[in-house]
Amino acid sequence: MLLLALRTQASQGPPPSVFRDDQGNSSDTVDGNLSILRYRMEQVRMKERLDTCYKLGNYGWNYKFGYDDVRKKNGMVLQSIELATIVVSTVGLVFLSGSLCIFVVALLFHHSQI
């Protein structure tokens, strides 16, 4: 891996801020050093990404290897039960409110005849 890193460094060449003239002031030196530091940090990040990628065996997108039928079936069953509960409770509420209205009307009609 070290050989690969050295080859990439040699093929890319040093960053442009490495070659500086001796007449630059201190702020140019600091800016040059910061750009070198950024360049090297980026190289280290790239190397770490490649190392973790090769360690984990992820050579592309991080897809699952199989399709989980059980999980999908469980989700569908739970959604079906939830939908059935909503439908049954709605129909029950309609019948209960209708029965209550008929009872109140019958009670008023019965009291008016007495």
N, C-alpha and C positions, 0 to 999 in steps of 0.2 A: 504494500500500500504506500510505503514511503517512496518507492521508486516511481509509482504513478504520480504522486504529488510533486516529485522533483521534475518529472517530465512535463507536467502541466505548467509548472513555474517557468521552465526553460522555454517552452513553446510560446507562452504568453509574454515573456519578457518582464522586466521590472516595471513598476509603475513610473509614469513620467516625472514624478516629483523626486525620484531617487537622485537623478542627475541635476544638481543645482550648482550655481556658480558661488564662489566664495564671497562675492560682494553683496549678497542679499542681506536684508536687515533681519532682526530677530522675529518679527511677525511672519515673514516669508518662511523662515525656518520652522516655526511652530506650525504653520499651515501645511508645509511639506510633510512634517512628521505626522500630523493628524491624517493627512491623506494616505500615507503609508500604513498607518495603524488601521484605518478603515478598510483598506485593501486587504490587509492580512486578516482582519476579523471576518471579512466576507469569505476569504478562502477557508478559514477554520470552520465557519458555519456550513459551507458547502461540503467540506470533508465530513463533518459530523452527520449531516443529512444522509450522505452516501453510506457512511458506516452503519447507521441505524437501519437504513433501507436494506442493506445486504444482510445484516444480522437477523432482521425479522423475516426476510424472504419476500418482502413486498417489492416486486420489480415493476409495478405499474400502479394502477388504481387499487385502492384498498377495498376490493369487493369481497363479499362472502362467497365461500366455495359452493354452498348448497342453498336450496330454496326450502324455507321452513314452513311446511304445510300445516303442522300442528298449531303453530302460533296463529296462522291466518284463520284456521278453522275455529279455534277458541275465540278469536276476536269476532268472527261472524256469528257464532252462537250467542255471545254476550250482547251483540247489537240486536239480534233477533229477539232475544228475551226482553231487552229494553223497549223495543218497538211494540211488542205484544203487550207489555205492561201499560204503556201509554195508551194504546188503543182500547184495552179493556177498561182502564180507569175512566177514559173519556165517555165510553158508552155507558158505563155504570153511573157516572155523574148525570148524564142526560136522562136516564130512566129514573134516577132518584129525584131529580128536580121536577120531572113531569109528574111523577106519583105524588109529590108534595103539593104541586099546584092543583091536581085533581082533588086531593083530600081537602084542601082549603076551600075550593069552590063548592064541593059537596057539603062541607060543614056549614058554610054561609047559606047555601040553599036550604039545608035542613032547619037552621035557626029561623029563617024567614018564614017558613011554613008553620011554625009553632005559635 
